[in-house]
Amino acid sequence: MIAPTFPDNEKQRQRAVEQYNLLDTLPEASYDEITALASFITDAPISLITLLDNDRNFFKSAHGFPLTESPRDISFCGHAIISDHPITIIEDARKDIRFKDNPLVTNQNAVFYAGVTLVNQEGYRLGTLCVFDTEPKTLNEKQIMTLKVLASQVMRLFEQQLVNLKLEKLKEELLLRNENLKKFANVLSHDLKSPLANMTSLIGLVESDFEKYASPESLEYLQLLKDSSSSLRDYIDGLLMFYSYSELGKEWFRTIKF
């Protein structure tokens, strides 16, 4: 056998794979339905959605196959992602120098393979949607076209996963910002309320002690100070009330699933 080589942009390709946060995740119905359909359309017992990791081929979905990964150096998909063709078809791996003594062929009886490369919007080849059979076979044009369409649907799911991750990160950032604003409001109101209470008390004392002797103009100034203190107190209370109600909105926001 011949082990697949790594693409020239392997480091960037690997980072592209990792950004989707799909490696080592549990099976999901949306992916399993695609592999089941791929297997049905091609009349192949095994269908996989694979992601080429550093030294392994991880199976995001495995229809008709009990494992969740295999070594990258024996993977058919490792050859598929370095091919210039959108689909790699091996009609009889026993006659192909790259695979004839491959453990997947000798031990698992993987004879037929067809894999459509999963390419993201930046052009990085992440893995494949592929099918295996235990006997030689060919695919007709309709089957090939359908596999390509299903592979496009897999990439849409991948891209939706990326959008969800970005939205989740944004949600966390907004929650953290809201929490910081609440702490700031609490500190600010505490630092303002104490001197404001003192100022209000002093105004009251001055007014009661000098009301009979103060000029109408002085009393007017005292009233303005009282009104300003009352407005500032209402503003602080309103600020605290706003963030109290914001807690309800924040709890609702936490429940949003992307």
N, C-alpha and C positions, 0 to 999 in steps of 0.2 A: 504494500500500500504506500501511498504518498500522503504525508500529513499536509493539511492546508497551510499555506503561508498567511502571514498577517498583512492586511492592507497597509499602504504607505502612511495613511492618516490614522493609524490604529489608536494613538493616544486621544485624538479628538473624537474618534468614533466611540471609544470606550466611555468618554465623558458624556457623549450624547445618549448612550444606552442608560447610564446611571441617572441622568436627569429625570427620567420618567418614573423612578422609584417603583419599578415593577419586578425587579430581581427578587427572588425568594418570597414572592407574594402568593397567597392562596388562589386556588382556581376561582374563576368568576364565570357566571352563566353566559355573559355577553361574548366571551371568548370561546367558551366550550361549544356554544351553538354554531360558531363559525367552523370550528374543526370538525364537528359532526356533519355539517353540510358539505364541507370539502371532501370528507371521506365518502359520503353518499354520492356526490356528483362524479367522483373519479372511480368509484367502486374499489376503493383501497381500504384495507382494514385499519390502517394507522394514519392519523393526521396530527400535526403538531404546529403550534405557534412558538417559535424559538427566539431567544435573544442570546447573541454571542457575547459571553462575558470573558474576563481575562483568560481563564484556562478551562472554561466549561461552556457547554451549550445548555442554557436554562430553558425549560419548557413552561411557558406561561399557560399553555393549554395542551393536554395530551389525550387525544381520543384513541382508545384501543391500545394504549401503551402504559405500563404500570409505573415507570420511572418519571422523575421530575427534572432530570438533567443527565448529561453524559459528557465525557471528556471532549474538549474542543479539538484535540489533535486527531481524533478519529471521526469527527463529525462531517457529514455530507454538507451541512449548512455552511461550514467553514469554507468549503470550496465554492458554494453558491454565492457568498457575499463578495468574493474576489473576481467573480465572472463579470464580463461586460454585458451579459444578457439578463433581461429582467426575470427570466425563468430558466432554471437548470433542470434538465431531464436526463436521467440515467436509466435507460430501458433495461439493462442487465448489468448490475454492478460486478458480477463475477467475471465479465469480459473486459472490464475497465481497469487499467493498470493502477489507477488511483485508489481503487476500492477492493480489488479481488481477494486480498487476504486481510481486509479490515475486520475487526472483531464484530462489528455490527452485521457484517455479511456472513462470516463463518459461524458466529454464535447465535445471532438473532434472526438470521435468514432474511436480512434486508436486501432484496434483489432489485426492486424497482424504486426509484426516487424521483419526485418532481417537487421543486421548491421555488416559490416566487419570493424574490428579495423584498424585504420591508425597508423602504427608503424614506427618511423623514424629510421635512421641508428644506433642511439645510444640505441635503444630499448624502447624509451618512447612512450606511447600510447597517441596520440594527440587528437583523436576523431574517427569518423566513416564515412564510406559511408553507408547509410542506406535507407531502403524503408519501407513505411507504407501502410496498406490497411485497409478498413473499415469492412472487413469480414475475417473470418478465412481462411487460405490457407497454402499450403506447397510449397516448392521449389524443383525442381528436381536437379540432379547433375550438369547438364549443366548451369542452372541458378546460382547455387552457385559458380561454377567455374568462370563464367563470372563476377559476383559481385567481386570476389577476384581479377580478372585481372583489373577491373576498379578501384578498390581501390589502386592497385599498380601504376596505371597511375596517380591517385590523388597524391600519395606520390612523384612521379617523378616531378609533377608540384610544389609541396611544396619545394622539394630540389632545383629545378631550381630557385624558388623565393629566397631561401637562397643564392645561388650563385650570383644572380643578386644584392642582397643587399650588398654582400661583394665586388663585382666589383664596385658598385656605391660608396661605402666608399673609395675604393682604388682610384677611379677617383677623388674624392674630395680631398684626401690627395695629389695626384699628382698635382692638380691645385693649392692647397695651397703652396706646395713646390716650384712650378714654380713662383708663385707670390712673395714668399719670396726671391727667387734667383734674380728676376727682381729688387726688392727693394734694395737688396744688391749690385747689379751691378750698379744701379743708384747712390747710395751713394758712392761706391768705385770710380766710374768714376769722380764724382764731386770732391771728396777729392784729386784725383790724377791730374785732369786737371788744377786746379788752380796753384799748385806749379810747375807743368810742364811748364805752360805758362810763369811763372816768370823765371824759369831756362832757357828756350829758349831765352827770352828777354835778360837776363844777358849774355848769351853766345854771342849773337849778338853784344851787347855793347862792351864786352871784345875784340871780334874779330876786330871790326871796330876801336877801340881806340889803340890797340897794334899790329895791323897787320904788320905795318912797322918795329916795333922794336922786335917782338917776333921771337924766333928761329923757324926753320922749324919743330923741334920736338914738340914745344909748339902748333904750328898751327895744327899739326897732332892730338894732344890731343883734341884741340877744335873741330876739325872736327868729331872726334869719339863721343864727347859729343853731337854734333848736330845730328849725325846719330842715336844715342841711343835715344835721345829725340823724333825724328821723328818716330822711330819704336814703342816707347811706346805710342805715340799719336795715331798711326794707330791701335795698339792693343786695346786701350780704345774705339776708334770709332767702331772697329769691334765688341767689346763686346756689345755696345749699339745697333748696327744694328742687332746683333743676337737676342737680346731680343725683338726688334721691330718686327722682323719676327716671333718670338715665339708667339707673341700675336695672330697672325692669326691662328697658330696651336692650341693655347689654345681655341680660339673660336670654332674651328672645333671640338676639343675634348669635349667641353661642349655639343655639339649636339648629341653625341653618346648616344643611349638608349640601356640599357641592358635588 
